[in-house]
Amino acid sequence: MKTAIWIPDAVFNEAEWLARRTGKSLSQLYAQAIAEYIARHLPDAVTEAMDAVCNRLGSDSDGFASAAARKTLEKQTWDRAIP
């Protein structure tokens, strides 16, 4: 999608320098930067995507995998962080 935005001169100049240095167009650089920003600020999106995949795959349980996971978890010590 084509859009118009305002960017401070200093940020634009640094973005232009980085784009040249990495061999990317400004559009590629901005798109990647926005995608990374969104990924950092929408952590629930990963969980939602994983839930969607699990729902699509169904609830068939692999007995061996469940038993192995259970044994691994039983061996773990769960330290609670103290603020």
N, C-alpha and C positions, 0 to 999 in steps of 0.2 A: 504494500500500500504506500502510496506517495503522500507525504505530509510535510507541513512547514512548521518548524519550531524555532525558538530563540535560544541561543547558546552563548554564554559570555565569551568574549574574544579570547581570553586566556585558555579556556577549556577547548575552544575550537582549534586554536593554534597547536595545543598539545595533542589533540586528537588527530589533526592533520599530520603532525610529525610522526606519531605512532603508526598511523595508517601507512605512510611511506616506508617506515622502518620495517614493518611486518609484511609489506607487499599486499595490503588489503585496500579496498576502496573505502571511502568514508562511510558509505551505506553499510558495507559489511561490518566495519568496526562498530558503528552505532547499533546495528541489529544484534551483534554479539554482546555488546555491553548491556543492552536492555534485557536480553535473554538471561544473562548472568544475574542482573539486578532482580529480575522477577523470581528466578530460582532461589535466591537468597531470602527474599521477602515473602515467599509463599511456601514455607516448609510443609504445610499440610497437603500441597499439591502432590508431593511424592507419595505420601501415605494414601491419598485418594487414588492415585494411579495404580499403586500396588494392590489396593483393595479391589479395584476394577478388574485387574488381571486375575486375581484369586477368584473373584466371582465368576469370571468367564470360564476359568478352568474347572470350576465345580468343587465339590467338597470331598471327592474321593481321597481317602487317606491312605498313605503308604505306610504300612505297619512298621517296616524296617526303619524308615526315615524318622518316624515318630519316636520309636524306641531309642534310636541313636541320639536324637535331639534331647530327649528326656534325660538320658544318662549324662550327656554333656552338661546340661543345666544343673543336674544334681551335684556335679563336681565343682561348680562355680561358688566362689564366696562373693556375697553381695554386700559390698561396703556402701554405706550411706554417706553421702557427702555432708559434711557439717559446715553450715554457713559461717 
